[in-house]
Amino acid sequence: MKNDWKKDRIGSAVRGENPMVLSRMRGGFAVIGDTQFLPGYCLLLPLRQAADLNDLEVRERSNYLLDMSLLGEAIQSVCSCSRINYSIYGNSDPFLHAHVFPRYEREPEERRPMPVWQYPRTMWTDDQYQYSDEKHGEMRKQMTEELQRIMKAVY
């Protein structure tokens, strides 16, 4: 099936089958988010299955957290957002993944100080906000290039 990779996002990234992967990093896979109501939203998946951050060895954990910040740096550079929000929960999906959200001054004033999870459910599910190469492909290409540049400078 077309979206079988979604059943195992980490395994499909390891196998090269996850179409959302921007880049493999030292500590994880940078992937573009399924939804783009905040353009540039990405996630960081670990290189191996882990329930949470503390399941990683200390070096893996350090690499993962550094990579999360590098992904945020790439998003901020390409998307010219006002700030980046980072979050790791694991409550809905039972595997480690970090959300990296760009935040914009153009967001409604009442939403700006609030966590993105307080946006209406429709923002997460409506087709108009779902990632597509047609709408988001150029931004994705730029983020991948910027991420590669940053990794080359840091590693």
C-alpha positions as a Python dict, from the first residue, in 0.01 Angstrom:
ca = {
    (1, 'M'): (0, 0, 0),
    (2, 'K'): (98, 360, -61),
    (3, 'N'): (139, 462, 306),
    (4, 'D'): (268, 137, 459),
    (5, 'W'): (581, 322, 568),
    (6, 'K'): (367, 514, 822),
    (7, 'K'): (316, 193, 1022),
    (8, 'D'): (689, 190, 1103),
    (9, 'R'): (829, 537, 1045),
    (10, 'I'): (1169, 461, 1198),
    (11, 'G'): (1213, 122, 1028),
    (12, 'S'): (1104, 267, 695),
    (13, 'A'): (1359, 549, 737),
    (14, 'V'): (1634, 296, 813),
    (15, 'R'): (1534, 96, 502),
    (16, 'G'): (1522, 410, 285),
    (17, 'E'): (1146, 375, 233),
    (18, 'N'): (1020, 676, 431),
    (19, 'P'): (950, 948, 172),
    (20, 'M'): (947, 1222, 436),
    (21, 'V'): (1317, 1189, 526),
    (22, 'L'): (1516, 1507, 465),
    (23, 'S'): (1847, 1368, 584),
    (24, 'R'): (2010, 1107, 800),
    (25, 'M'): (2199, 1274, 1084),
    (26, 'R'): (2434, 1140, 1352),
    (27, 'G'): (2155, 1097, 1603),
    (28, 'G'): (1846, 1050, 1391),
    (29, 'F'): (1648, 1104, 1076),
    (30, 'A'): (1522, 1455, 1004),
    (31, 'V'): (1177, 1424, 847),
    (32, 'I'): (932, 1682, 723),
    (33, 'G'): (598, 1681, 904),
    (34, 'D'): (287, 1529, 754),
    (35, 'T'): (108, 1856, 817),
    (36, 'Q'): (239, 2199, 723),
    (37, 'F'): (-1, 2456, 867),
    (38, 'L'): (318, 2595, 1021),
    (39, 'P'): (543, 2571, 714),
    (40, 'G'): (869, 2398, 795),
    (41, 'Y'): (737, 2173, 1072),
    (42, 'C'): (970, 1875, 1104),
    (43, 'L'): (1042, 1584, 1334),
    (44, 'L'): (1352, 1400, 1438),
    (45, 'L'): (1326, 1022, 1454),
    (46, 'P'): (1599, 819, 1627),
    (47, 'L'): (1830, 592, 1429),
    (48, 'R'): (1691, 292, 1614),
    (49, 'Q'): (1363, 214, 1783),
    (50, 'A'): (1346, 364, 2131),
    (51, 'A'): (1051, 423, 2359),
    (52, 'D'): (1188, 750, 2493),
    (53, 'L'): (1499, 963, 2519),
    (54, 'N'): (1632, 775, 2821),
    (55, 'D'): (1633, 449, 2622),
    (56, 'L'): (1927, 587, 2425),
    (57, 'E'): (2285, 549, 2545),
    (58, 'V'): (2439, 878, 2661),
    (59, 'R'): (2633, 935, 2335),
    (60, 'E'): (2322, 854, 2125),
    (61, 'R'): (2118, 1090, 2342),
    (62, 'S'): (2373, 1370, 2302),
    (63, 'N'): (2380, 1323, 1924),
    (64, 'Y'): (2000, 1315, 1912),
    (65, 'L'): (1957, 1638, 2108),
    (66, 'L'): (2231, 1815, 1911),
    (67, 'D'): (2067, 1705, 1587),
    (68, 'M'): (1729, 1831, 1709),
    (69, 'S'): (1884, 2176, 1754),
    (70, 'L'): (2059, 2163, 1414),
    (71, 'L'): (1728, 2077, 1250),
    (72, 'G'): (1574, 2378, 1423),
    (73, 'E'): (1858, 2596, 1297),
    (74, 'A'): (1796, 2481, 939),
    (75, 'I'): (1421, 2545, 968),
    (76, 'Q'): (1477, 2891, 1112),
    (77, 'S'): (1722, 2979, 837),
    (78, 'V'): (1499, 2867, 551),
    (79, 'C'): (1158, 2965, 688),
    (80, 'S'): (1252, 3298, 850),
    (81, 'C'): (1032, 3220, 1148),
    (82, 'S'): (1045, 3420, 1468),
    (83, 'R'): (1140, 3123, 1687),
    (84, 'I'): (1157, 2744, 1708),
    (85, 'N'): (966, 2529, 1956),
    (86, 'Y'): (1098, 2183, 2045),
    (87, 'S'): (893, 1911, 2209),
    (88, 'I'): (929, 1544, 2292),
    (89, 'Y'): (621, 1370, 2428),
    (90, 'G'): (566, 1010, 2321),
    (91, 'N'): (211, 1003, 2457),
    (92, 'S'): (29, 940, 2128),
    (93, 'D'): (296, 751, 1935),
    (94, 'P'): (485, 511, 2163),
    (95, 'F'): (828, 578, 2015),
    (96, 'L'): (1083, 853, 2055),
    (97, 'H'): (1033, 1146, 1820),
    (98, 'A'): (1100, 1516, 1861),
    (99, 'H'): (872, 1779, 1712),
    (100, 'V'): (1047, 2090, 1577),
    (101, 'F'): (798, 2368, 1512),
    (102, 'P'): (864, 2703, 1348),
    (103, 'R'): (660, 2980, 1504),
    (104, 'Y'): (562, 3292, 1312),
    (105, 'E'): (464, 3648, 1392),
    (106, 'R'): (182, 3607, 1138),
    (107, 'E'): (11, 3346, 1357),
    (108, 'P'): (-306, 3473, 1525),
    (109, 'E'): (-209, 3678, 1828),
    (110, 'E'): (-402, 3452, 2065),
    (111, 'R'): (-214, 3145, 1931),
    (112, 'R'): (144, 3277, 1942),
    (113, 'P'): (207, 3226, 2314),
    (114, 'M'): (31, 2889, 2321),
    (115, 'P'): (162, 2539, 2239),
    (116, 'V'): (87, 2434, 1881),
    (117, 'W'): (-119, 2143, 2014),
    (118, 'Q'): (-390, 2395, 2100),
    (119, 'Y'): (-456, 2469, 1734),
    (120, 'P'): (-787, 2320, 1619),
    (121, 'R'): (-779, 1953, 1518),
    (122, 'T'): (-870, 2053, 1162),
    (123, 'M'): (-531, 2219, 1124),
    (124, 'W'): (-372, 1875, 1171),
    (125, 'T'): (-614, 1680, 951),
    (126, 'D'): (-749, 1899, 667),
    (127, 'D'): (-609, 1814, 325),
    (128, 'Q'): (-516, 2177, 261),
    (129, 'Y'): (-252, 2159, 537),
    (130, 'Q'): (-104, 1820, 447),
    (131, 'Y'): (247, 1802, 306),
    (132, 'S'): (270, 1781, -71),
    (133, 'D'): (572, 1805, -298),
    (134, 'E'): (375, 2045, -515),
    (135, 'K'): (317, 2298, -235),
    (136, 'H'): (617, 2233, -11),
    (137, 'G'): (881, 2071, -232),
    (138, 'E'): (1095, 2381, -281),
    (139, 'M'): (1097, 2461, 91),
    (140, 'R'): (1185, 2098, 162),
    (141, 'K'): (1472, 2109, -88),
    (142, 'Q'): (1607, 2427, 73),
    (143, 'M'): (1580, 2279, 422),
    (144, 'T'): (1766, 1966, 315),
    (145, 'E'): (2043, 2175, 158),
    (146, 'E'): (2067, 2400, 465),
    (147, 'L'): (2072, 2101, 698),
    (148, 'Q'): (2353, 1943, 495),
    (149, 'R'): (2548, 2270, 510),
    (150, 'I'): (2502, 2299, 887),
    (151, 'M'): (2600, 1936, 950),
    (152, 'K'): (2912, 1976, 741),
    (153, 'A'): (3012, 2280, 949),
    (154, 'V'): (2933, 2116, 1286),
    (155, 'Y'): (3042, 1752, 1248),
}
